[in-house]
Amino acid sequence: MIFKIQKPIISTKGQPYLIYNEDRSIMTDSLEVGQNPDIDKLFDKGEYKIYAKGYISKNGKDLVINRKVTGQDW
């Protein structure tokens, strides 16, 4: 599944990422910038929006992001 991950324009610790899939059936803003270094590293300098391949874990609670993908048309 592809997710759009947006970080706030003013990204300081404690500010949430907005993460959702194309139809927005999965959406969260509970992950803060700086809370997950693996996601933080996906953003190039000056980037505020990326797309990434990932999935929801078997427990249905955890979002797992695998890798960054090219931009999408949504």
N, CA, C and O atoms as a CHARMM CRD file, in Angstrom:
* protein
*
  296
    1    1 MET  N      0.84200  -1.16100   0.00000 PROA 1      0.00000
    2    1 MET  CA     0.00000   0.00000   0.00000 PROA 1      0.00000
    3    1 MET  C      0.89800   1.23800   0.00000 PROA 1      0.00000
    4    1 MET  O      1.96400   1.24400   0.61500 PROA 1      0.00000
    5    2 ILE  N      0.45500   2.27700  -0.69300 PROA 2      0.00000
    6    2 ILE  CA     1.20800   3.53500  -0.74700 PROA 2      0.00000
    7    2 ILE  C      0.59100   4.53100   0.23400 PROA 2      0.00000
    8    2 ILE  O     -0.62800   4.68400   0.30100 PROA 2      0.00000
    9    3 PHE  N      1.44800   5.20000   0.98700 PROA 3      0.00000
   10    3 PHE  CA     1.02100   6.22700   1.93000 PROA 3      0.00000
   11    3 PHE  C      1.65300   7.56100   1.55200 PROA 3      0.00000
   12    3 PHE  O      2.79400   7.61200   1.09300 PROA 3      0.00000
   13    4 LYS  N      0.90300   8.63200   1.74700 PROA 4      0.00000
   14    4 LYS  CA     1.45700   9.97900   1.64200 PROA 4      0.00000
   15    4 LYS  C      1.82700  10.38000   3.06300 PROA 4      0.00000
   16    4 LYS  O      1.03100  10.23100   3.99000 PROA 4      0.00000
   17    5 ILE  N      3.03500  10.88800   3.22200 PROA 5      0.00000
   18    5 ILE  CA     3.50200  11.33800   4.53300 PROA 5      0.00000
   19    5 ILE  C      3.84600  12.81600   4.39500 PROA 5      0.00000
   20    5 ILE  O      4.70100  13.19500   3.59500 PROA 5      0.00000
   21    6 GLN  N      3.17500  13.63500   5.17600 PROA 6      0.00000
   22    6 GLN  CA     3.42000  15.07400   5.13900 PROA 6      0.00000
   23    6 GLN  C      3.92200  15.51500   6.50700 PROA 6      0.00000
   24    6 GLN  O      3.38700  15.11600   7.54100 PROA 6      0.00000
   25    7 LYS  N      4.95400  16.34100   6.49100 PROA 7      0.00000
   26    7 LYS  CA     5.39600  16.89500   7.75400 PROA 7      0.00000
   27    7 LYS  C      5.03700  18.37000   7.77900 PROA 7      0.00000
   28    7 LYS  O      4.89600  18.99100   6.72600 PROA 7      0.00000
   29    8 PRO  N      4.88900  18.93400   8.96200 PROA 8      0.00000
   30    8 PRO  CA     4.51700  20.34200   9.05000 PROA 8      0.00000
   31    8 PRO  C      5.60700  21.22600   8.44800 PROA 8      0.00000
   32    8 PRO  O      6.78900  20.88500   8.48100 PROA 8      0.00000
   33    9 ILE  N      5.19300  22.35400   7.90400 PROA 9      0.00000
   34    9 ILE  CA     6.15600  23.28700   7.31300 PROA 9      0.00000
   35    9 ILE  C      7.16700  23.72800   8.36000 PROA 9      0.00000
   36    9 ILE  O      8.35600  23.85600   8.06600 PROA 9      0.00000
   37   10 ILE  N      6.70600  23.95500   9.55400 PROA 10     0.00000
   38   10 ILE  CA     7.61600  24.25600  10.66600 PROA 10     0.00000
   39   10 ILE  C      7.80000  22.95300  11.42600 PROA 10     0.00000
   40   10 ILE  O      7.01200  22.62700  12.31300 PROA 10     0.00000
   41   11 SER  N      8.84400  22.20900  11.07400 PROA 11     0.00000
   42   11 SER  CA     9.02400  20.88200  11.67400 PROA 11     0.00000
   43   11 SER  C      9.97900  20.95400  12.85000 PROA 11     0.00000
   44   11 SER  O     11.19900  20.98400  12.68700 PROA 11     0.00000
   45   12 THR  N      9.41200  20.98000  14.00700 PROA 12     0.00000
   46   12 THR  CA    10.18900  20.90400  15.23100 PROA 12     0.00000
   47   12 THR  C      9.75400  19.64800  15.96100 PROA 12     0.00000
   48   12 THR  O      8.69500  19.09400  15.66400 PROA 12     0.00000
   49   13 LYS  N     10.53100  19.20700  16.88100 PROA 13     0.00000
   50   13 LYS  CA    10.13300  18.02100  17.65000 PROA 13     0.00000
   51   13 LYS  C      8.77100  18.26100  18.27400 PROA 13     0.00000
   52   13 LYS  O      8.47000  19.35100  18.76200 PROA 13     0.00000
   53   14 GLY  N      7.96300  17.22800  18.24500 PROA 14     0.00000
   54   14 GLY  CA     6.63800  17.32000  18.83600 PROA 14     0.00000
   55   14 GLY  C      5.54600  17.64600  17.83100 PROA 14     0.00000
   56   14 GLY  O      4.36500  17.53100  18.15600 PROA 14     0.00000
   57   15 GLN  N      5.91100  18.05100  16.61400 PROA 15     0.00000
   58   15 GLN  CA     4.92600  18.32200  15.57100 PROA 15     0.00000
   59   15 GLN  C      4.58200  17.00100  14.88500 PROA 15     0.00000
   60   15 GLN  O      5.47900  16.19900  14.62300 PROA 15     0.00000
   61   16 PRO  N      3.29800  16.75500  14.58700 PROA 16     0.00000
   62   16 PRO  CA     2.92000  15.45600  14.01200 PROA 16     0.00000
   63   16 PRO  C      3.07500  15.38300  12.49300 PROA 16     0.00000
   64   16 PRO  O      2.89800  16.37400  11.78400 PROA 16     0.00000
   65   17 TYR  N      3.40900  14.18900  12.01600 PROA 17     0.00000
   66   17 TYR  CA     3.30000  13.87000  10.59800 PROA 17     0.00000
   67   17 TYR  C      1.82600  13.60700  10.31200 PROA 17     0.00000
   68   17 TYR  O      1.09700  13.16000  11.19700 PROA 17     0.00000
   69   18 LEU  N      1.38400  13.87500   9.09800 PROA 18     0.00000
   70   18 LEU  CA     0.07600  13.44800   8.63400 PROA 18     0.00000
   71   18 LEU  C      0.34100  12.31600   7.65300 PROA 18     0.00000
   72   18 LEU  O      1.02900  12.50700   6.65000 PROA 18     0.00000
   73   19 ILE  N     -0.19700  11.14900   7.93800 PROA 19     0.00000
   74   19 ILE  CA     0.06000   9.95600   7.12700 PROA 19     0.00000
   75   19 ILE  C     -1.27900   9.35000   6.72200 PROA 19     0.00000
   76   19 ILE  O     -2.14200   9.10200   7.56300 PROA 19     0.00000
   77   20 TYR  N     -1.43800   9.11300   5.41000 PROA 20     0.00000
   78   20 TYR  CA    -2.68700   8.51200   4.94800 PROA 20     0.00000
   79   20 TYR  C     -2.51200   7.82500   3.61000 PROA 20     0.00000
   80   20 TYR  O     -1.56700   8.09500   2.86800 PROA 20     0.00000
   81   21 ASN  N     -3.46300   6.91300   3.31100 PROA 21     0.00000
   82   21 ASN  CA    -3.45900   6.23600   2.02000 PROA 21     0.00000
   83   21 ASN  C     -4.35700   7.01600   1.05200 PROA 21     0.00000
   84   21 ASN  O     -4.98300   8.00100   1.44300 PROA 21     0.00000
   85   22 GLU  N     -4.41700   6.58600  -0.18300 PROA 22     0.00000
   86   22 GLU  CA    -5.10100   7.37100  -1.22100 PROA 22     0.00000
   87   22 GLU  C     -6.57300   7.63300  -0.91200 PROA 22     0.00000
   88   22 GLU  O     -7.04300   8.75800  -1.07800 PROA 22     0.00000
   89   23 ASP  N     -7.29800   6.63000  -0.47100 PROA 23     0.00000
   90   23 ASP  CA    -8.72400   6.85300  -0.19900 PROA 23     0.00000
   91   23 ASP  C     -8.99300   7.31800   1.23000 PROA 23     0.00000
   92   23 ASP  O    -10.14400   7.45600   1.64200 PROA 23     0.00000
   93   24 ARG  N     -7.92800   7.55300   1.97100 PROA 24     0.00000
   94   24 ARG  CA    -7.97000   8.03800   3.35200 PROA 24     0.00000
   95   24 ARG  C     -8.72200   7.10500   4.30400 PROA 24     0.00000
   96   24 ARG  O     -9.23900   7.53300   5.33600 PROA 24     0.00000
   97   25 SER  N     -8.77200   5.82800   3.93700 PROA 25     0.00000
   98   25 SER  CA    -9.37100   4.85400   4.84800 PROA 25     0.00000
   99   25 SER  C     -8.42800   4.56300   6.01700 PROA 25     0.00000
  100   25 SER  O     -8.85000   4.07700   7.06700 PROA 25     0.00000
  101   26 ILE  N     -7.15800   4.86800   5.81600 PROA 26     0.00000
  102   26 ILE  CA    -6.15700   4.77800   6.88500 PROA 26     0.00000
  103   26 ILE  C     -5.54200   6.16300   7.01000 PROA 26     0.00000
  104   26 ILE  O     -5.00500   6.70600   6.04400 PROA 26     0.00000
  105   27 MET  N     -5.62600   6.72700   8.20600 PROA 27     0.00000
  106   27 MET  CA    -5.12500   8.08500   8.40500 PROA 27     0.00000
  107   27 MET  C     -4.68600   8.24200   9.85700 PROA 27     0.00000
  108   27 MET  O     -5.37700   7.80100  10.77500 PROA 27     0.00000
  109   28 THR  N     -3.54300   8.86800  10.05400 PROA 28     0.00000
  110   28 THR  CA    -3.06900   9.11100  11.41200 PROA 28     0.00000
  111   28 THR  C     -2.25400  10.39400  11.47400 PROA 28     0.00000
  112   28 THR  O     -1.61400  10.79800  10.50300 PROA 28     0.00000
  113   29 ASP  N     -2.29500  11.00900  12.62100 PROA 29     0.00000
  114   29 ASP  CA    -1.40500  12.13500  12.90600 PROA 29     0.00000
  115   29 ASP  C     -0.80300  11.95900  14.30300 PROA 29     0.00000
  116   29 ASP  O     -0.49700  12.93000  14.99500 PROA 29     0.00000
  117   30 SER  N     -0.64400  10.69900  14.69200 PROA 30     0.00000
  118   30 SER  CA    -0.14500  10.40800  16.03300 PROA 30     0.00000
  119   30 SER  C      1.37200  10.20400  16.09700 PROA 30     0.00000
  120   30 SER  O      1.92200  10.03200  17.18500 PROA 30     0.00000
  121   31 LEU  N      2.04800  10.22100  14.95800 PROA 31     0.00000
  122   31 LEU  CA     3.50200  10.04900  14.93600 PROA 31     0.00000
  123   31 LEU  C      4.15800  11.42100  14.82300 PROA 31     0.00000
  124   31 LEU  O      3.88600  12.17000  13.88500 PROA 31     0.00000
  125   32 GLU  N      5.00500  11.73800  15.75900 PROA 32     0.00000
  126   32 GLU  CA     5.64500  13.04800  15.78600 PROA 32     0.00000
  127   32 GLU  C      6.96600  13.05200  15.03100 PROA 32     0.00000
  128   32 GLU  O      7.67200  12.04500  14.98100 PROA 32     0.00000
  129   33 VAL  N      7.28900  14.20000  14.44400 PROA 33     0.00000
  130   33 VAL  CA     8.58800  14.40000  13.80600 PROA 33     0.00000
  131   33 VAL  C      9.65800  14.15600  14.86500 PROA 33     0.00000
  132   33 VAL  O      9.58400  14.70300  15.96500 PROA 33     0.00000
  133   34 GLY  N     10.65200  13.33600  14.53200 PROA 34     0.00000
  134   34 GLY  CA    11.71900  13.01100  15.46900 PROA 34     0.00000
  135   34 GLY  C     11.45400  11.76300  16.28800 PROA 34     0.00000
  136   34 GLY  O     12.35700  11.26300  16.95900 PROA 34     0.00000
  137   35 GLN  N     10.23500  11.25100  16.24800 PROA 35     0.00000
  138   35 GLN  CA     9.87300  10.06800  17.03200 PROA 35     0.00000
  139   35 GLN  C     10.34400   8.77800  16.35900 PROA 35     0.00000
  140   35 GLN  O     10.63200   7.79100  17.03600 PROA 35     0.00000
  141   36 ASN  N     10.42100   8.78800  15.02700 PROA 36     0.00000
  142   36 ASN  CA    10.85500   7.60200  14.29000 PROA 36     0.00000
  143   36 ASN  C     11.95200   7.99700  13.30000 PROA 36     0.00000
  144   36 ASN  O     11.64800   8.48200  12.21000 PROA 36     0.00000
  145   37 PRO  N     13.20700   7.79800  13.65800 PROA 37     0.00000
  146   37 PRO  CA    14.32600   8.20400  12.79500 PROA 37     0.00000
  147   37 PRO  C     14.28500   7.59600  11.39500 PROA 37     0.00000
  148   37 PRO  O     14.75100   8.21600  10.43900 PROA 37     0.00000
  149   38 ASP  N     13.73000   6.38100  11.26400 PROA 38     0.00000
  150   38 ASP  CA    13.66200   5.75100   9.94500 PROA 38     0.00000
  151   38 ASP  C     12.75600   6.54100   8.99500 PROA 38     0.00000
  152   38 ASP  O     13.06700   6.66400   7.81000 PROA 38     0.00000
  153   39 ILE  N     11.66000   7.06700   9.49300 PROA 39     0.00000
  154   39 ILE  CA    10.78500   7.89900   8.66900 PROA 39     0.00000
  155   39 ILE  C     11.41900   9.26800   8.45900 PROA 39     0.00000
  156   39 ILE  O     11.36900   9.80900   7.35400 PROA 39     0.00000
  157   40 ASP  N     12.00500   9.82500   9.49200 PROA 40     0.00000
  158   40 ASP  CA    12.66100  11.13400   9.36900 PROA 40     0.00000
  159   40 ASP  C     13.70500  11.12300   8.25200 PROA 40     0.00000
  160   40 ASP  O     13.83300  12.10400   7.51800 PROA 40     0.00000
  161   41 LYS  N     14.44600  10.03200   8.11800 PROA 41     0.00000
  162   41 LYS  CA    15.51300   9.92500   7.11700 PROA 41     0.00000
  163   41 LYS  C     14.98400   9.86200   5.68500 PROA 41     0.00000
  164   41 LYS  O     15.72800  10.13700   4.74300 PROA 41     0.00000
  165   42 LEU  N     13.71800   9.50700   5.50800 PROA 42     0.00000
  166   42 LEU  CA    13.15700   9.42000   4.15700 PROA 42     0.00000
  167   42 LEU  C     13.02800  10.79300   3.49500 PROA 42     0.00000
  168   42 LEU  O     13.00900  10.88900   2.26800 PROA 42     0.00000
  169   43 PHE  N     12.94100  11.83300   4.28600 PROA 43     0.00000
  170   43 PHE  CA    12.76600  13.18400   3.75600 PROA 43     0.00000
  171   43 PHE  C     14.10400  13.80800   3.38400 PROA 43     0.00000
  172   43 PHE  O     15.02500  13.86400   4.19900 PROA 43     0.00000
  173   44 ASP  N     14.20000  14.27700   2.14000 PROA 44     0.00000
  174   44 ASP  CA    15.36100  15.04900   1.72600 PROA 44     0.00000
  175   44 ASP  C     15.20500  16.46300   2.27500 PROA 44     0.00000
  176   44 ASP  O     14.09900  16.87700   2.62400 PROA 44     0.00000
  177   45 LYS  N     16.28700  17.19000   2.35100 PROA 45     0.00000
  178   45 LYS  CA    16.23900  18.55700   2.85700 PROA 45     0.00000
  179   45 LYS  C     15.24800  19.37300   2.02600 PROA 45     0.00000
  180   45 LYS  O     15.29300  19.34900   0.79600 PROA 45     0.00000
  181   46 GLY  N     14.36400  20.08600   2.69400 PROA 46     0.00000
  182   46 GLY  CA    13.38700  20.92700   2.02400 PROA 46     0.00000
  183   46 GLY  C     12.12900  20.20400   1.57300 PROA 46     0.00000
  184   46 GLY  O     11.21800  20.83600   1.03800 PROA 46     0.00000
  185   47 GLU  N     12.05800  18.88700   1.77700 PROA 47     0.00000
  186   47 GLU  CA    10.87000  18.12200   1.39800 PROA 47     0.00000
  187   47 GLU  C      9.86000  18.14100   2.54200 PROA 47     0.00000
  188   47 GLU  O     10.21900  17.97400   3.70800 PROA 47     0.00000
  189   48 TYR  N      8.60300  18.34500   2.19300 PROA 48     0.00000
  190   48 TYR  CA     7.55000  18.32900   3.19300 PROA 48     0.00000
  191   48 TYR  C      6.49900  17.26500   2.91000 PROA 48     0.00000
  192   48 TYR  O      5.61200  17.03300   3.73100 PROA 48     0.00000
  193   49 LYS  N      6.59300  16.61300   1.74600 PROA 49     0.00000
  194   49 LYS  CA     5.63300  15.57900   1.37500 PROA 49     0.00000
  195   49 LYS  C      6.36800  14.49700   0.60400 PROA 49     0.00000
  196   49 LYS  O      7.11200  14.78600  -0.33400 PROA 49     0.00000
  197   50 ILE  N      6.15500  13.25400   1.00200 PROA 50     0.00000
  198   50 ILE  CA     6.71300  12.11200   0.28600 PROA 50     0.00000
  199   50 ILE  C      5.64800  11.02500   0.19500 PROA 50     0.00000
  200   50 ILE  O      4.61600  11.08100   0.86400 PROA 50     0.00000
  201   51 TYR  N      5.92200  10.04600  -0.63900 PROA 51     0.00000
  202   51 TYR  CA     5.08400   8.85700  -0.74400 PROA 51     0.00000
  203   51 TYR  C      5.95900   7.67000  -0.37500 PROA 51     0.00000
  204   51 TYR  O      7.13600   7.60600  -0.73100 PROA 51     0.00000
  205   52 ALA  N      5.36500   6.73900   0.34200 PROA 52     0.00000
  206   52 ALA  CA     6.13600   5.58500   0.79800 PROA 52     0.00000
  207   52 ALA  C      5.28600   4.32300   0.75500 PROA 52     0.00000
  208   52 ALA  O      4.07100   4.35800   0.95100 PROA 52     0.00000
  209   53 LYS  N      5.95100   3.22600   0.49700 PROA 53     0.00000
  210   53 LYS  CA     5.29100   1.91700   0.49800 PROA 53     0.00000
  211   53 LYS  C      5.32400   1.39300   1.92900 PROA 53     0.00000
  212   53 LYS  O      6.34000   1.49700   2.61700 PROA 53     0.00000
  213   54 GLY  N      4.20400   0.83200   2.36700 PROA 54     0.00000
  214   54 GLY  CA     4.14000   0.29900   3.71800 PROA 54     0.00000
  215   54 GLY  C      2.92600  -0.58200   3.90900 PROA 54     0.00000
  216   54 GLY  O      2.23700  -0.93000   2.95000 PROA 54     0.00000
  217   55 TYR  N      2.67100  -0.93600   5.15000 PROA 55     0.00000
  218   55 TYR  CA     1.53100  -1.79300   5.46800 PROA 55     0.00000
  219   55 TYR  C      1.15900  -1.62900   6.93800 PROA 55     0.00000
  220   55 TYR  O      1.91500  -1.07000   7.73400 PROA 55     0.00000
  221   56 ILE  N     -0.01800  -2.12900   7.27200 PROA 56     0.00000
  222   56 ILE  CA    -0.46600  -2.17900   8.66200 PROA 56     0.00000
  223   56 ILE  C     -0.07400  -3.54900   9.20700 PROA 56     0.00000
  224   56 ILE  O     -0.32300  -4.57000   8.56500 PROA 56     0.00000
  225   57 SER  N      0.53800  -3.57000  10.38800 PROA 57     0.00000
  226   57 SER  CA     0.99700  -4.83600  10.96800 PROA 57     0.00000
  227   57 SER  C     -0.18200  -5.75100  11.28700 PROA 57     0.00000
  228   57 SER  O     -1.33600  -5.32200  11.29800 PROA 57     0.00000
  229   58 LYS  N      0.12600  -6.99500  11.53900 PROA 58     0.00000
  230   58 LYS  CA    -0.91300  -7.99900  11.80600 PROA 58     0.00000
  231   58 LYS  C     -1.77300  -7.65000  13.01300 PROA 58     0.00000
  232   58 LYS  O     -2.94200  -8.03300  13.07900 PROA 58     0.00000
  233   59 ASN  N     -1.19400  -6.92100  13.97300 PROA 59     0.00000
  234   59 ASN  CA    -1.99300  -6.55700  15.14300 PROA 59     0.00000
  235   59 ASN  C     -2.99300  -5.43700  14.83000 PROA 59     0.00000
  236   59 ASN  O     -3.84000  -5.09800  15.65700 PROA 59     0.00000
  237   60 GLY  N     -2.88100  -4.86600  13.61600 PROA 60     0.00000
  238   60 GLY  CA    -3.82000  -3.83000  13.18400 PROA 60     0.00000
  239   60 GLY  C     -3.57900  -2.46700  13.79200 PROA 60     0.00000
  240   60 GLY  O     -4.37500  -1.55200  13.58300 PROA 60     0.00000
  241   61 LYS  N     -2.49300  -2.30900  14.54400 PROA 61     0.00000
  242   61 LYS  CA    -2.23800  -1.05500  15.24900 PROA 61     0.00000
  243   61 LYS  C     -1.01900  -0.30400  14.74100 PROA 61     0.00000
  244   61 LYS  O     -0.95600   0.92000  14.85700 PROA 61     0.00000
  245   62 ASP  N     -0.06000  -1.01300  14.18600 PROA 62     0.00000
  246   62 ASP  CA     1.21400  -0.39100  13.82300 PROA 62     0.00000
  247   62 ASP  C      1.32400  -0.19500  12.31500 PROA 62     0.00000
  248   62 ASP  O      1.02500  -1.09700  11.53200 PROA 62     0.00000
  249   63 LEU  N      1.75300   0.98800  11.92700 PROA 63     0.00000
  250   63 LEU  CA     2.03500   1.29200  10.53500 PROA 63     0.00000
  251   63 LEU  C      3.51300   1.04000  10.29400 PROA 63     0.00000
  252   63 LEU  O      4.36700   1.57100  11.00300 PROA 63     0.00000
  253   64 VAL  N      3.80600   0.23200   9.29400 PROA 64     0.00000
  254   64 VAL  CA     5.19400  -0.09700   8.95600 PROA 64     0.00000
  255   64 VAL  C      5.49700   0.52100   7.59800 PROA 64     0.00000
  256   64 VAL  O      4.84200   0.19700   6.60700 PROA 64     0.00000
  257   65 ILE  N      6.48100   1.40600   7.54800 PROA 65     0.00000
  258   65 ILE  CA     6.88700   2.05300   6.30300 PROA 65     0.00000
  259   65 ILE  C      8.15600   1.36700   5.81800 PROA 65     0.00000
  260   65 ILE  O      9.14900   1.29300   6.54200 PROA 65     0.00000
  261   66 ASN  N      8.11400   0.86100   4.57700 PROA 66     0.00000
  262   66 ASN  CA     9.26500   0.13200   4.03900 PROA 66     0.00000
  263   66 ASN  C     10.25500   1.02200   3.31100 PROA 66     0.00000
  264   66 ASN  O     11.45200   0.99800   3.59800 PROA 66     0.00000
  265   67 ARG  N      9.74700   1.81600   2.35500 PROA 67     0.00000
  266   67 ARG  CA    10.67400   2.61400   1.54600 PROA 67     0.00000
  267   67 ARG  C      9.92600   3.75100   0.86300 PROA 67     0.00000
  268   67 ARG  O      8.70500   3.71300   0.70600 PROA 67     0.00000
  269   68 LYS  N     10.66900   4.73800   0.47200 PROA 68     0.00000
  270   68 LYS  CA    10.14500   5.87800  -0.27600 PROA 68     0.00000
  271   68 LYS  C      9.90900   5.45800  -1.73000 PROA 68     0.00000
  272   68 LYS  O     10.69200   4.69600  -2.29700 PROA 68     0.00000
  273   69 VAL  N      8.82300   5.96200  -2.32800 PROA 69     0.00000
  274   69 VAL  CA     8.53000   5.68900  -3.72900 PROA 69     0.00000
  275   69 VAL  C      8.35500   7.01400  -4.46200 PROA 69     0.00000
  276   69 VAL  O      8.27800   8.07400  -3.84200 PROA 69     0.00000
  277   70 THR  N      8.29300   6.94100  -5.79300 PROA 70     0.00000
  278   70 THR  CA     8.13200   8.15500  -6.58000 PROA 70     0.00000
  279   70 THR  C      6.79000   8.80100  -6.30900 PROA 70     0.00000
  280   70 THR  O      5.87000   8.15200  -5.81200 PROA 70     0.00000
  281   71 GLY  N      6.67800  10.08400  -6.63500 PROA 71     0.00000
  282   71 GLY  CA     5.45500  10.84600  -6.42400 PROA 71     0.00000
  283   71 GLY  C      4.25600  10.22400  -7.10600 PROA 71     0.00000
  284   71 GLY  O      4.38500   9.59300  -8.15500 PROA 71     0.00000
  285   72 GLN  N      3.09900  10.40100  -6.51500 PROA 72     0.00000
  286   72 GLN  CA     1.84400   9.86100  -7.02000 PROA 72     0.00000
  287   72 GLN  C      0.96600  11.02000  -7.48900 PROA 72     0.00000
  288   72 GLN  O      1.24500  12.17900  -7.18100 PROA 72     0.00000
  289   73 ASP  N     -0.09600  10.70600  -8.23600 PROA 73     0.00000
  290   73 ASP  CA    -0.98400  11.73100  -8.75300 PROA 73     0.00000
  291   73 ASP  C     -2.16200  12.01300  -7.82100 PROA 73     0.00000
  292   73 ASP  O     -3.19800  12.49700  -8.27700 PROA 73     0.00000
  293   74 TRP  N     -2.03200  11.73500  -6.58700 PROA 74     0.00000
  294   74 TRP  CA    -3.09500  12.03900  -5.64900 PROA 74     0.00000
  295   74 TRP  C     -2.49200  12.81400  -4.53200 PROA 74     0.00000
  296   74 TRP  O     -3.19400  13.19700  -3.59600 PROA 74     0.00000
